[in-house]
Structure formats: structure tokens, C-alpha cells
Amino acid sequence: MSLLFALIVTVCALTGEYSDIILGVYQTESGCDSSQRTAH
């Protein structure tokens, strides 16, 4: 079994509903961290 890291953002709509959006899945934690820094 391999370990994967996901970059997930929670979005709140004007109706008050929350949704989780997966921005990417990465093989390493450092790859996920670097993508998070460039995403915003």
C-alpha cells in the first residue's frame, strides 16, 4: 500500500453549503506542499 497526499480546499457557497474540492493528488508531502504555496 502506498501513501498519497491530497490538496483539498473547502468552499462555502452563498447558500451556506460546504463542498470539498480536490486540487490534486501527490506522491510526496513536499510535492503537495509546494503546489499549495503556488495555488494561492
mmCIF file as Biopython writes it, N, C-alpha, C and O atoms, coordinates in Angstrom:
data_model
#
loop_
_atom_site.group_PDB
_atom_site.id
_atom_site.type_symbol
_atom_site.label_atom_id
_atom_site.label_alt_id
_atom_site.label_comp_id
_atom_site.label_asym_id
_atom_site.label_entity_id
_atom_site.label_seq_id
_atom_site.pdbx_PDB_ins_code
_atom_site.Cartn_x
_atom_site.Cartn_y
_atom_site.Cartn_z
_atom_site.occupancy
_atom_site.B_iso_or_equiv
_atom_site.auth_seq_id
_atom_site.auth_asym_id
_atom_site.pdbx_PDB_model_num
ATOM 1   N N  . MET A ? 1  ? 0.845   -1.168 0.000  1.0 0.0 1  A 1 
ATOM 2   C CA . MET A ? 1  ? 0.000   0.000  0.000  1.0 0.0 1  A 1 
ATOM 3   C C  . MET A ? 1  ? 0.895   1.238  0.000  1.0 0.0 1  A 1 
ATOM 4   O O  . MET A ? 1  ? 1.822   1.335  0.804  1.0 0.0 1  A 1 
ATOM 5   N N  . SER A ? 2  ? 0.621   2.180  -0.896 1.0 0.0 2  A 1 
ATOM 6   C CA . SER A ? 2  ? 1.418   3.397  -0.955 1.0 0.0 2  A 1 
ATOM 7   C C  . SER A ? 2  ? 0.657   4.563  -0.328 1.0 0.0 2  A 1 
ATOM 8   O O  . SER A ? 2  ? -0.573  4.567  -0.278 1.0 0.0 2  A 1 
ATOM 9   N N  . LEU A ? 3  ? 1.398   5.528  0.139  1.0 0.0 3  A 1 
ATOM 10  C CA . LEU A ? 3  ? 0.835   6.697  0.794  1.0 0.0 3  A 1 
ATOM 11  C C  . LEU A ? 3  ? 0.735   7.828  -0.219 1.0 0.0 3  A 1 
ATOM 12  O O  . LEU A ? 3  ? 1.708   8.125  -0.911 1.0 0.0 3  A 1 
ATOM 13  N N  . LEU A ? 4  ? -0.436  8.467  -0.315 1.0 0.0 4  A 1 
ATOM 14  C CA . LEU A ? 4  ? -0.651  9.594  -1.212 1.0 0.0 4  A 1 
ATOM 15  C C  . LEU A ? 4  ? -1.094  10.802 -0.401 1.0 0.0 4  A 1 
ATOM 16  O O  . LEU A ? 4  ? -1.669  10.661 0.678  1.0 0.0 4  A 1 
ATOM 17  N N  . PHE A ? 5  ? -0.823  11.986 -0.927 1.0 0.0 5  A 1 
ATOM 18  C CA . PHE A ? 5  ? -1.208  13.231 -0.279 1.0 0.0 5  A 1 
ATOM 19  C C  . PHE A ? 5  ? -2.135  13.995 -1.211 1.0 0.0 5  A 1 
ATOM 20  O O  . PHE A ? 5  ? -1.876  14.092 -2.410 1.0 0.0 5  A 1 
ATOM 21  N N  . ALA A ? 6  ? -3.224  14.543 -0.655 1.0 0.0 6  A 1 
ATOM 22  C CA . ALA A ? 6  ? -4.194  15.282 -1.465 1.0 0.0 6  A 1 
ATOM 23  C C  . ALA A ? 6  ? -4.269  16.722 -0.990 1.0 0.0 6  A 1 
ATOM 24  O O  . ALA A ? 6  ? -4.255  17.000 0.210  1.0 0.0 6  A 1 
ATOM 25  N N  . LEU A ? 7  ? -4.350  17.640 -1.957 1.0 0.0 7  A 1 
ATOM 26  C CA . LEU A ? 7  ? -4.539  19.058 -1.662 1.0 0.0 7  A 1 
ATOM 27  C C  . LEU A ? 7  ? -6.027  19.345 -1.830 1.0 0.0 7  A 1 
ATOM 28  O O  . LEU A ? 7  ? -6.550  19.294 -2.943 1.0 0.0 7  A 1 
ATOM 29  N N  . ILE A ? 8  ? -6.714  19.649 -0.717 1.0 0.0 8  A 1 
ATOM 30  C CA . ILE A ? 8  ? -8.167  19.817 -0.704 1.0 0.0 8  A 1 
ATOM 31  C C  . ILE A ? 8  ? -8.514  21.206 -0.193 1.0 0.0 8  A 1 
ATOM 32  O O  . ILE A ? 8  ? -7.924  21.689 0.773  1.0 0.0 8  A 1 
ATOM 33  N N  . VAL A ? 9  ? -9.478  21.843 -0.851 1.0 0.0 9  A 1 
ATOM 34  C CA . VAL A ? 9  ? -9.970  23.154 -0.447 1.0 0.0 9  A 1 
ATOM 35  C C  . VAL A ? 9  ? -11.445 23.017 -0.106 1.0 0.0 9  A 1 
ATOM 36  O O  . VAL A ? 9  ? -12.199 22.378 -0.840 1.0 0.0 9  A 1 
ATOM 37  N N  . THR A ? 10 ? -11.859 23.616 1.004  1.0 0.0 10 A 1 
ATOM 38  C CA . THR A ? 10 ? -13.273 23.631 1.377  1.0 0.0 10 A 1 
ATOM 39  C C  . THR A ? 10 ? -13.853 24.976 0.972  1.0 0.0 10 A 1 
ATOM 40  O O  . THR A ? 10 ? -13.321 26.026 1.333  1.0 0.0 10 A 1 
ATOM 41  N N  . VAL A ? 11 ? -14.958 24.936 0.213  1.0 0.0 11 A 1 
ATOM 42  C CA . VAL A ? 11 ? -15.593 26.137 -0.314 1.0 0.0 11 A 1 
ATOM 43  C C  . VAL A ? 11 ? -16.987 26.269 0.291  1.0 0.0 11 A 1 
ATOM 44  O O  . VAL A ? 11 ? -17.740 25.297 0.353  1.0 0.0 11 A 1 
ATOM 45  N N  . CYS A ? 12 ? -17.322 27.476 0.735  1.0 0.0 12 A 1 
ATOM 46  C CA . CYS A ? 12 ? -18.655 27.744 1.263  1.0 0.0 12 A 1 
ATOM 47  C C  . CYS A ? 12 ? -19.428 28.549 0.224  1.0 0.0 12 A 1 
ATOM 48  O O  . CYS A ? 12 ? -18.988 29.625 -0.180 1.0 0.0 12 A 1 
ATOM 49  N N  . ALA A ? 13 ? -20.582 28.033 -0.213 1.0 0.0 13 A 1 
ATOM 50  C CA . ALA A ? 13 ? -21.415 28.711 -1.201 1.0 0.0 13 A 1 
ATOM 51  C C  . ALA A ? 13 ? -22.272 29.773 -0.502 1.0 0.0 13 A 1 
ATOM 52  O O  . ALA A ? 13 ? -22.392 29.776 0.723  1.0 0.0 13 A 1 
ATOM 53  N N  . LEU A ? 14 ? -22.853 30.654 -1.278 1.0 0.0 14 A 1 
ATOM 54  C CA . LEU A ? 14 ? -23.724 31.695 -0.725 1.0 0.0 14 A 1 
ATOM 55  C C  . LEU A ? 14 ? -24.941 31.104 -0.023 1.0 0.0 14 A 1 
ATOM 56  O O  . LEU A ? 14 ? -25.542 31.756 0.830  1.0 0.0 14 A 1 
ATOM 57  N N  . THR A ? 15 ? -25.304 29.883 -0.374 1.0 0.0 15 A 1 
ATOM 58  C CA . THR A ? 15 ? -26.446 29.214 0.247  1.0 0.0 15 A 1 
ATOM 59  C C  . THR A ? 15 ? -26.085 28.604 1.603  1.0 0.0 15 A 1 
ATOM 60  O O  . THR A ? 15 ? -26.961 28.101 2.307  1.0 0.0 15 A 1 
ATOM 61  N N  . GLY A ? 16 ? -24.804 28.646 1.973  1.0 0.0 16 A 1 
ATOM 62  C CA . GLY A ? 16 ? -24.359 28.080 3.237  1.0 0.0 16 A 1 
ATOM 63  C C  . GLY A ? 16 ? -23.901 26.644 3.141  1.0 0.0 16 A 1 
ATOM 64  O O  . GLY A ? 16 ? -23.533 26.044 4.151  1.0 0.0 16 A 1 
ATOM 65  N N  . GLU A ? 17 ? -23.915 26.079 1.941  1.0 0.0 17 A 1 
ATOM 66  C CA . GLU A ? 17 ? -23.464 24.701 1.747  1.0 0.0 17 A 1 
ATOM 67  C C  . GLU A ? 17 ? -21.945 24.665 1.580  1.0 0.0 17 A 1 
ATOM 68  O O  . GLU A ? 17 ? -21.357 25.528 0.928  1.0 0.0 17 A 1 
ATOM 69  N N  . TYR A ? 18 ? -21.324 23.651 2.181  1.0 0.0 18 A 1 
ATOM 70  C CA . TYR A ? 18 ? -19.878 23.475 2.079  1.0 0.0 18 A 1 
ATOM 71  C C  . TYR A ? 18 ? -19.567 22.334 1.113  1.0 0.0 18 A 1 
ATOM 72  O O  . TYR A ? 18 ? -20.260 21.317 1.091  1.0 0.0 18 A 1 
ATOM 73  N N  . SER A ? 19 ? -18.525 22.517 0.323  1.0 0.0 19 A 1 
ATOM 74  C CA . SER A ? 19 ? -18.073 21.482 -0.601 1.0 0.0 19 A 1 
ATOM 75  C C  . SER A ? 19 ? -16.554 21.379 -0.523 1.0 0.0 19 A 1 
ATOM 76  O O  . SER A ? 19 ? -15.856 22.389 -0.427 1.0 0.0 19 A 1 
ATOM 77  N N  . ASP A ? 20 ? -16.052 20.148 -0.565 1.0 0.0 20 A 1 
ATOM 78  C CA . ASP A ? 20 ? -14.609 19.912 -0.622 1.0 0.0 20 A 1 
ATOM 79  C C  . ASP A ? 20 ? -14.214 19.692 -2.068 1.0 0.0 20 A 1 
ATOM 80  O O  . ASP A ? 20 ? -14.844 18.909 -2.779 1.0 0.0 20 A 1 
ATOM 81  N N  . ILE A ? 21 ? -13.169 20.381 -2.503 1.0 0.0 21 A 1 
ATOM 82  C CA . ILE A ? 21 ? -12.677 20.268 -3.870 1.0 0.0 21 A 1 
ATOM 83  C C  . ILE A ? 21 ? -11.241 19.764 -3.818 1.0 0.0 21 A 1 
ATOM 84  O O  . ILE A ? 21 ? -10.394 20.360 -3.153 1.0 0.0 21 A 1 
ATOM 85  N N  . ILE A ? 22 ? -10.969 18.669 -4.518 1.0 0.0 22 A 1 
ATOM 86  C CA . ILE A ? 22 ? -9.612  18.136 -4.580 1.0 0.0 22 A 1 
ATOM 87  C C  . ILE A ? 22 ? -8.871  18.843 -5.708 1.0 0.0 22 A 1 
ATOM 88  O O  . ILE A ? 22 ? -9.266  18.770 -6.872 1.0 0.0 22 A 1 
ATOM 89  N N  . LEU A ? 23 ? -7.791  19.531 -5.343 1.0 0.0 23 A 1 
ATOM 90  C CA . LEU A ? 23 ? -6.995  20.240 -6.346 1.0 0.0 23 A 1 
ATOM 91  C C  . LEU A ? 23 ? -5.904  19.361 -6.943 1.0 0.0 23 A 1 
ATOM 92  O O  . LEU A ? 23 ? -5.412  19.639 -8.036 1.0 0.0 23 A 1 
ATOM 93  N N  . GLY A ? 24 ? -5.528  18.312 -6.239 1.0 0.0 24 A 1 
ATOM 94  C CA . GLY A ? 24 ? -4.509  17.424 -6.772 1.0 0.0 24 A 1 
ATOM 95  C C  . GLY A ? 24 ? -4.162  16.316 -5.806 1.0 0.0 24 A 1 
ATOM 96  O O  . GLY A ? 24 ? -4.432  16.415 -4.609 1.0 0.0 24 A 1 
ATOM 97  N N  . VAL A ? 25 ? -3.560  15.255 -6.327 1.0 0.0 25 A 1 
ATOM 98  C CA . VAL A ? 25 ? -3.081  14.133 -5.531 1.0 0.0 25 A 1 
ATOM 99  C C  . VAL A ? 25 ? -1.602  13.965 -5.857 1.0 0.0 25 A 1 
ATOM 100 O O  . VAL A ? 25 ? -1.207  13.969 -7.023 1.0 0.0 25 A 1 
ATOM 101 N N  . TYR A ? 26 ? -0.784  13.816 -4.802 1.0 0.0 26 A 1 
ATOM 102 C CA . TYR A ? 26 ? 0.670   13.831 -4.972 1.0 0.0 26 A 1 
ATOM 103 C C  . TYR A ? 26 ? 1.305   12.617 -4.311 1.0 0.0 26 A 1 
ATOM 104 O O  . TYR A ? 26 ? 0.772   12.084 -3.337 1.0 0.0 26 A 1 
ATOM 105 N N  . GLN A ? 27 ? 2.429   12.188 -4.834 1.0 0.0 27 A 1 
ATOM 106 C CA . GLN A ? 27 ? 3.163   11.039 -4.314 1.0 0.0 27 A 1 
ATOM 107 C C  . GLN A ? 27 ? 3.919   11.389 -3.035 1.0 0.0 27 A 1 
ATOM 108 O O  . GLN A ? 27 ? 4.146   10.518 -2.194 1.0 0.0 27 A 1 
ATOM 109 N N  . THR A ? 28 ? 4.314   12.663 -2.878 1.0 0.0 28 A 1 
ATOM 110 C CA . THR A ? 28 ? 5.102   13.064 -1.719 1.0 0.0 28 A 1 
ATOM 111 C C  . THR A ? 28 ? 4.461   14.258 -1.019 1.0 0.0 28 A 1 
ATOM 112 O O  . THR A ? 28 ? 3.731   15.036 -1.634 1.0 0.0 28 A 1 
ATOM 113 N N  . GLU A ? 29 ? 4.745   14.389 0.269  1.0 0.0 29 A 1 
ATOM 114 C CA . GLU A ? 29 ? 4.229   15.509 1.043  1.0 0.0 29 A 1 
ATOM 115 C C  . GLU A ? 29 ? 4.849   16.823 0.569  1.0 0.0 29 A 1 
ATOM 116 O O  . GLU A ? 29 ? 4.174   17.852 0.541  1.0 0.0 29 A 1 
ATOM 117 N N  . SER A ? 30 ? 6.123   16.795 0.200  1.0 0.0 30 A 1 
ATOM 118 C CA . SER A ? 30 ? 6.783   18.019 -0.269 1.0 0.0 30 A 1 
ATOM 119 C C  . SER A ? 30 ? 6.195   18.491 -1.596 1.0 0.0 30 A 1 
ATOM 120 O O  . SER A ? 30 ? 6.104   19.696 -1.827 1.0 0.0 30 A 1 
ATOM 121 N N  . GLY A ? 31 ? 5.794   17.574 -2.471 1.0 0.0 31 A 1 
ATOM 122 C CA . GLY A ? 31 ? 5.151   17.945 -3.728 1.0 0.0 31 A 1 
ATOM 123 C C  . GLY A ? 31 ? 3.796   18.593 -3.488 1.0 0.0 31 A 1 
ATOM 124 O O  . GLY A ? 31 ? 3.426   19.541 -4.182 1.0 0.0 31 A 1 
ATOM 125 N N  . CYS A ? 32 ? 3.058   18.087 -2.513 1.0 0.0 32 A 1 
ATOM 126 C CA . CYS A ? 32 ? 1.768   18.655 -2.149 1.0 0.0 32 A 1 
ATOM 127 C C  . CYS A ? 32 ? 1.964   20.046 -1.535 1.0 0.0 32 A 1 
ATOM 128 O O  . CYS A ? 32 ? 1.230   20.979 -1.859 1.0 0.0 32 A 1 
ATOM 129 N N  . ASP A ? 33 ? 2.947   20.178 -0.657 1.0 0.0 33 A 1 
ATOM 130 C CA . ASP A ? 33 ? 3.231   21.469 -0.027 1.0 0.0 33 A 1 
ATOM 131 C C  . ASP A ? 33 ? 3.617   22.529 -1.044 1.0 0.0 33 A 1 
ATOM 132 O O  . ASP A ? 33 ? 3.149   23.665 -0.958 1.0 0.0 33 A 1 
ATOM 133 N N  . SER A ? 34 ? 4.464   22.179 -2.007 1.0 0.0 34 A 1 
ATOM 134 C CA . SER A ? 34 ? 4.896   23.155 -2.991 1.0 0.0 34 A 1 
ATOM 135 C C  . SER A ? 34 ? 3.736   23.574 -3.909 1.0 0.0 34 A 1 
ATOM 136 O O  . SER A ? 34 ? 3.682   24.725 -4.342 1.0 0.0 34 A 1 
ATOM 137 N N  . SER A ? 35 ? 2.824   22.667 -4.203 1.0 0.0 35 A 1 
ATOM 138 C CA . SER A ? 35 ? 1.651   23.004 -5.015 1.0 0.0 35 A 1 
ATOM 139 C C  . SER A ? 35 ? 0.704   23.925 -4.257 1.0 0.0 35 A 1 
ATOM 140 O O  . SER A ? 35 ? 0.067   24.798 -4.848 1.0 0.0 35 A 1 
ATOM 141 N N  . GLN A ? 36 ? 0.615   23.727 -2.953 1.0 0.0 36 A 1 
ATOM 142 C CA . GLN A ? 36 ? -0.254  24.565 -2.133 1.0 0.0 36 A 1 
ATOM 143 C C  . GLN A ? 36 ? 0.274   25.993 -2.094 1.0 0.0 36 A 1 
ATOM 144 O O  . GLN A ? 36 ? -0.512  26.940 -2.114 1.0 0.0 36 A 1 
ATOM 145 N N  . ARG A ? 37 ? 1.571   26.161 -2.038 1.0 0.0 37 A 1 
ATOM 146 C CA . ARG A ? 37 ? 2.157   27.510 -2.000 1.0 0.0 37 A 1 
ATOM 147 C C  . ARG A ? 37 ? 1.934   28.261 -3.313 1.0 0.0 37 A 1 
ATOM 148 O O  . ARG A ? 37 ? 1.794   29.484 -3.309 1.0 0.0 37 A 1 
ATOM 149 N N  . THR A ? 38 ? 1.899   27.545 -4.424 1.0 0.0 38 A 1 
ATOM 150 C CA . THR A ? 38 ? 1.711   28.212 -5.720 1.0 0.0 38 A 1 
ATOM 151 C C  . THR A ? 38 ? 0.238   28.342 -6.093 1.0 0.0 38 A 1 
ATOM 152 O O  . THR A ? 38 ? -0.094  29.039 -7.052 1.0 0.0 38 A 1 
ATOM 153 N N  . ALA A ? 39 ? -0.656  27.678 -5.344 1.0 0.0 39 A 1 
ATOM 154 C CA . ALA A ? 39 ? -2.089  27.698 -5.685 1.0 0.0 39 A 1 
ATOM 155 C C  . ALA A ? 39 ? -2.757  29.012 -5.313 1.0 0.0 39 A 1 
ATOM 156 O O  . ALA A ? 39 ? -3.759  29.373 -5.930 1.0 0.0 39 A 1 
ATOM 157 N N  . HIS A ? 40 ? -2.245  29.737 -4.334 1.0 0.0 40 A 1 
ATOM 158 C CA . HIS A ? 40 ? -2.907  30.985 -3.963 1.0 0.0 40 A 1 
ATOM 159 C C  . HIS A ? 40 ? -2.082  32.137 -4.307 1.0 0.0 40 A 1 
ATOM 160 O O  . HIS A ? 40 ? -2.481  33.276 -4.067 1.0 0.0 40 A 1 
#
